[in-house]
């Protein structure tokens, strides 16, 4: 047992610390970083994962060391999600709250600035939802996951991202007689 702890406890602790650091850093640097990945964001994430790998496993590059780090990430993520679910105050601190960006065709400049979004980014998102102009938008909300939801046509139509591929409907098999 002592050998197990000596080998894997440093991996478990450092992996959990790196996980918490990345969660906090994503919160500090804004939720739009998550939902709207550009090429530079993808490169950043790849380099970040490479940079923290050694901090998590140290000199232990064995399969079991990698599995210990991965298992720690799964457990930490599970515990973190449970805390977000059971403690709404904690969830608001970590995830923030949704922000209304447009209401009845008018841009909320204060919330746009708070979200660190430019007019161009907002317009791009609106166009991706199939709406041509801000005046056509009844409600646009920056959700806690970083996506922007858009409602139009007197709040009756939630537009979806026109670029998203739709899955084909599930085929039902007919029962043979």
Secondary structure, DSSP 4 states (H G I P E B T S, - for coil): -HHHHHHHHHHHHHHHHHHHHHHHHHHHH-THHHHS--HHHHHHHHHHHHHHHHHHHTT--SHHHHHHHHHHHHHHHHHHHHHHHH-HHHHHHHH---EEEEETTEE-HHHHHHTT--HHHHHHHHHHTT---GGGEEEEEE-TTS-EEEEETTTTEEE--TTSPPPPPPPPPPPP-
